[in-house]
């Protein structure tokens, strides 16, 4: 596999773990940079890069690949600073690792003829140094110029991850999907927790008691896919149970009623795809969720 020299700009949790794993696969960290030297030194305890500096253009000049792993609002400026200080060698490829931004944010480099792309791992990194390889078997999205995509595929393979190639224009929608699956899942579980607390279950275990059900549902989705993993009152056309839910939530937790109904609206079409309940029942369910 092609080996390369790389620089990391941004010594946060993602940048540090990325550098550690790339180094473990035989790639050479020639430099790392961050705004604070304390952060650089902490990360370099594991990375052992040859050059460290708070000025990114001082660590990128010998790199074949530059990864900008700063917060999103610093990516464009960081790239421009590197270009303005002639911080790239002529064949360098520049990536950022934002989930929501496309490679177009690196226009300061692409306008000068450099290949640019984005690499985004669908994974959270809670600490700077995770045991093992946190990239193994996760999906990493790649988009950008043809040369950046080609090398991106090599990088993903080197990290022992799985590749998903997306279009530059599709980056915002891709990130929205990740937000719904991760962030809004927390919101959904908070709804469940509040319902349990209102039902009289101790706050200490209001979420814990749902854990086997949550895990079982995720397993069913993985094995059977959507829509076949859907169970419950909507899937079986149990209108009375849905009505009872709406009445109880309206009385005890009215602030959550709109969310419950919205989720129901978008669950009915999934139940319809199972082809187990009549059109008449489906219409009746829709009336419950779209009604007063």
C-alpha positions as CSV (number, residue, x, y, z in Angstrom):
1,X,0.0,0.0,0.0
2,X,1.2,3.5,-0.8
3,X,2.9,5.2,2.1
4,X,2.9,9.0,2.6
5,X,4.1,11.7,4.8
6,X,1.3,13.7,6.5
7,X,0.7,16.7,8.6
8,X,-2.2,17.3,11.1
9,X,-3.6,20.8,11.6
10,X,-5.7,20.7,14.7
11,X,-4.7,18.5,17.6
12,X,-8.2,17.7,18.9
13,X,-9.7,14.2,19.5
14,X,-10.2,13.4,15.8
15,X,-6.9,14.8,14.6
16,X,-4.9,13.0,17.3
17,X,-6.6,9.6,16.8
18,X,-6.2,9.9,13.0
19,X,-2.5,10.7,13.3
20,X,-1.9,7.8,15.7
21,X,-3.7,5.3,13.5
22,X,-2.0,6.5,10.3
23,X,1.4,6.2,11.9
24,X,0.6,2.7,13.2
25,X,0.0,1.8,9.6
26,X,3.4,3.0,8.4
27,X,2.6,6.5,7.3
28,X,5.0,9.3,8.6
29,X,3.8,12.2,10.6
30,X,6.1,15.1,9.5
31,X,4.3,17.8,11.5
32,X,1.4,18.7,13.7
33,X,0.0,22.1,14.6
34,X,-2.7,23.7,16.8
35,X,-3.4,27.1,18.3
36,X,-2.0,26.1,21.7
37,X,1.4,24.5,22.2
38,X,0.1,22.6,25.2
39,X,-2.4,20.8,23.0
40,X,0.3,20.1,20.5
41,X,2.7,18.6,23.1
42,X,-0.1,16.5,24.6
43,X,-0.9,15.0,21.2
44,X,2.7,14.6,20.2
45,X,3.3,12.4,23.2
46,X,1.6,9.7,21.1
47,X,2.3,10.9,17.5
48,X,6.0,11.8,17.7
49,X,5.9,14.2,14.7
50,X,9.1,15.6,13.5
51,X,8.0,19.2,13.5
52,X,5.5,21.0,15.8
53,X,4.5,24.6,15.6
54,X,1.5,26.8,16.3
55,X,1.8,28.2,12.7
56,X,0.4,25.5,10.4
57,X,2.4,26.5,7.4
58,X,5.6,25.6,9.2
59,X,4.6,21.9,9.6
60,X,3.0,21.3,6.2
61,X,5.8,22.0,3.7
62,X,7.2,18.4,3.6
63,X,3.8,16.7,3.8
64,X,2.3,14.7,0.9
65,X,-1.1,14.9,2.7
66,X,-2.4,17.7,4.9
67,X,-5.4,17.0,7.2
68,X,-7.1,20.1,8.5
69,X,-9.0,18.8,11.6
70,X,-9.8,22.1,13.1
71,X,-13.4,23.2,14.1
72,X,-15.5,23.9,11.0
73,X,-15.3,27.7,11.3
74,X,-11.5,27.6,11.2
75,X,-11.0,25.4,8.1
76,X,-11.3,28.0,5.4
77,X,-9.0,30.4,7.2
78,X,-6.5,27.7,8.1
79,X,-6.3,26.6,4.4
80,X,-5.9,30.2,3.2
81,X,-3.1,30.9,5.7
82,X,-1.2,27.8,4.5
83,X,-1.5,28.9,0.9
84,X,-0.6,32.5,1.7
85,X,2.6,31.3,3.4
86,X,3.5,28.9,0.6
87,X,3.1,26.0,3.0
88,X,2.4,23.2,0.5
89,X,4.7,21.2,-1.7
90,X,3.7,21.1,-5.3
91,X,2.1,17.6,-5.2
92,X,0.4,17.9,-1.8
93,X,-3.3,16.9,-1.3
94,X,-5.3,18.8,1.3
95,X,-8.3,17.3,3.2
96,X,-10.5,18.5,5.9
97,X,-12.5,16.2,8.2
98,X,-15.8,18.2,8.6
99,X,-19.0,16.3,8.3
100,X,-21.1,19.3,7.1
101,X,-18.7,21.1,4.8
102,X,-17.6,20.0,1.4
103,X,-14.2,20.3,-0.2
104,X,-15.3,23.6,-1.8
105,X,-14.3,25.3,1.5
106,X,-10.7,24.5,0.5
107,X,-10.9,26.8,-2.5
108,X,-7.8,28.7,-1.5
109,X,-5.8,25.5,-2.3
110,X,-7.8,24.3,-5.3
111,X,-7.6,27.7,-6.9
112,X,-3.8,27.3,-6.8
113,X,-4.0,23.9,-8.5
114,X,-3.8,21.6,-5.5
115,X,-6.1,18.6,-5.1
116,X,-8.5,18.9,-2.2
117,X,-11.1,16.7,-0.6
118,X,-12.9,15.8,2.6
119,X,-12.7,12.7,4.7
120,X,-15.3,12.3,7.4
121,X,-15.5,9.4,9.7
122,X,-19.0,8.5,11.0
123,X,-17.8,8.0,14.5
124,X,-17.5,10.1,17.7
125,X,-14.2,10.5,19.4
126,X,-14.7,11.1,23.1
127,X,-11.0,11.3,24.1
128,X,-7.7,12.1,22.4
129,X,-6.3,8.6,22.7
130,X,-8.7,5.7,22.2
131,X,-7.5,2.1,22.6
132,X,-7.1,0.1,19.5
133,X,-8.2,1.5,16.1
134,X,-11.4,3.6,16.4
135,X,-11.7,3.7,12.6
136,X,-11.8,0.0,12.1
137,X,-15.0,-1.1,10.3
138,X,-16.7,2.3,10.5
139,X,-17.7,4.2,7.4
140,X,-15.7,7.2,6.2
141,X,-17.2,9.5,3.5
142,X,-14.9,10.8,0.8
143,X,-15.5,13.5,-1.7
144,X,-13.5,16.0,-3.7
145,X,-11.2,16.2,-6.7
146,X,-10.5,12.9,-8.6
147,X,-6.9,12.7,-7.2
148,X,-8.2,13.4,-3.6
149,X,-10.8,10.7,-4.0
150,X,-8.3,8.2,-5.3
151,X,-5.9,8.8,-2.4
152,X,-8.9,8.9,0.0
153,X,-9.8,5.4,-0.9
154,X,-6.2,4.3,0.0
155,X,-6.4,6.2,3.3
156,X,-9.8,4.6,4.2
157,X,-8.3,1.2,3.5
158,X,-5.2,2.0,5.5
159,X,-7.4,2.9,8.5
160,X,-9.3,-0.5,8.0
161,X,-12.5,1.5,7.6
162,X,-15.3,1.2,5.0
163,X,-15.6,3.7,2.2
164,X,-18.7,5.7,1.2
165,X,-18.1,8.0,-1.7
166,X,-20.5,11.0,-1.9
167,X,-21.0,13.9,-4.2
168,X,-19.7,17.4,-3.2
169,X,-23.2,18.8,-3.5
170,X,-24.6,16.0,-1.3
171,X,-22.4,16.8,1.7
172,X,-25.0,18.9,3.6
173,X,-27.7,16.2,3.3
174,X,-25.2,13.5,4.3
175,X,-24.4,15.5,7.5
176,X,-28.1,16.0,8.2
177,X,-28.6,12.2,8.1
178,X,-25.8,11.8,10.6
179,X,-27.3,14.4,12.9
180,X,-30.7,12.7,12.8
181,X,-29.2,9.3,13.5
182,X,-26.9,10.4,16.3
183,X,-28.1,13.7,17.9
184,X,-31.8,13.3,17.4
185,X,-31.7,9.8,18.7
186,X,-30.7,11.4,22.0
187,X,-33.8,13.6,21.8
188,X,-36.0,10.6,21.0
189,X,-34.7,8.7,24.0
190,X,-35.2,11.7,26.2
191,X,-38.9,11.6,25.1
192,X,-39.1,8.0,26.1
193,X,-37.4,8.7,29.4
194,X,-39.8,11.5,30.2
195,X,-42.8,9.3,29.4
196,X,-41.5,6.6,31.7
197,X,-40.9,9.1,34.6
198,X,-44.4,10.4,34.1
199,X,-45.6,6.8,34.3
200,X,-44.1,6.4,37.7
201,X,-40.8,4.7,36.9
202,X,-37.8,5.9,38.9
203,X,-35.8,8.6,37.1
204,X,-32.7,6.5,37.9
205,X,-33.8,3.6,35.7
206,X,-36.3,5.4,33.4
207,X,-34.0,5.0,30.4
208,X,-32.2,1.9,31.6
209,X,-35.3,-0.3,31.5
210,X,-35.6,0.6,27.8
211,X,-32.1,-0.4,26.9
212,X,-32.8,-4.1,25.8
213,X,-35.7,-2.8,23.7
214,X,-33.5,-0.2,22.1
215,X,-30.7,-2.6,21.4
216,X,-33.2,-5.2,20.1
217,X,-34.7,-2.7,17.6
218,X,-31.2,-1.7,16.3
219,X,-30.4,-5.4,15.9
220,X,-33.6,-5.9,14.0
221,X,-33.0,-2.9,11.7
222,X,-29.5,-4.3,11.0
223,X,-30.8,-7.8,10.2
224,X,-34.1,-7.1,8.6
225,X,-33.9,-3.6,7.5
226,X,-36.6,-1.0,7.2
227,X,-39.7,-1.4,7.1
228,X,-39.6,-5.0,8.4
229,X,-38.0,-4.0,11.8
230,X,-41.1,-1.9,12.7
231,X,-43.3,-3.3,15.4
232,X,-45.9,-1.8,17.8
233,X,-49.3,-0.3,17.5
234,X,-48.9,1.5,14.2
235,X,-47.4,-1.6,12.5
236,X,-50.4,-3.7,13.6
237,X,-53.0,-1.0,13.0
238,X,-54.0,-0.6,16.7
239,X,-55.8,2.7,16.5
240,X,-57.2,2.5,20.1
241,X,-53.7,2.2,21.6
242,X,-52.6,5.2,19.5
243,X,-55.6,7.2,20.7
244,X,-54.8,6.3,24.3
245,X,-51.2,7.4,23.9
246,X,-52.3,10.8,22.5
247,X,-54.9,11.3,25.3
248,X,-52.4,10.5,28.1
249,X,-49.6,12.6,26.7
250,X,-51.9,15.5,26.1
251,X,-53.0,15.3,29.8
252,X,-49.6,14.7,31.4
253,X,-46.9,15.9,29.0
254,X,-48.5,18.2,26.5
255,X,-45.2,19.7,25.5
256,X,-44.2,16.4,23.9
257,X,-47.5,15.8,22.1
258,X,-46.4,17.5,18.9
259,X,-43.2,15.4,18.8
260,X,-45.1,12.2,19.4
261,X,-47.6,13.0,16.6
262,X,-44.8,14.0,14.2
263,X,-43.1,10.7,14.7
264,X,-46.3,8.9,14.2
265,X,-47.0,10.7,10.9
266,X,-43.7,9.5,9.5
267,X,-44.2,6.0,10.9
268,X,-47.4,5.3,9.1
269,X,-45.8,5.2,5.6
270,X,-43.3,2.6,7.0
271,X,-46.2,0.5,8.3
272,X,-47.8,0.8,4.9
273,X,-44.7,-0.6,3.2
274,X,-45.1,-3.8,5.3
275,X,-48.5,-4.4,3.6
276,X,-50.0,-5.9,6.7
277,X,-52.8,-3.4,7.4
278,X,-55.7,-2.1,5.3
279,X,-55.8,1.2,3.6
280,X,-58.8,2.1,5.7
281,X,-56.8,1.6,8.9
282,X,-53.8,3.5,7.5
283,X,-56.1,6.5,6.8
284,X,-57.6,6.3,10.3
285,X,-54.1,6.3,11.8
286,X,-53.1,9.3,9.7
287,X,-56.2,11.1,11.0
288,X,-55.0,10.6,14.5
289,X,-51.7,12.2,13.8
290,X,-52.8,15.0,11.5
291,X,-55.9,15.8,13.5
292,X,-56.4,18.2,16.4
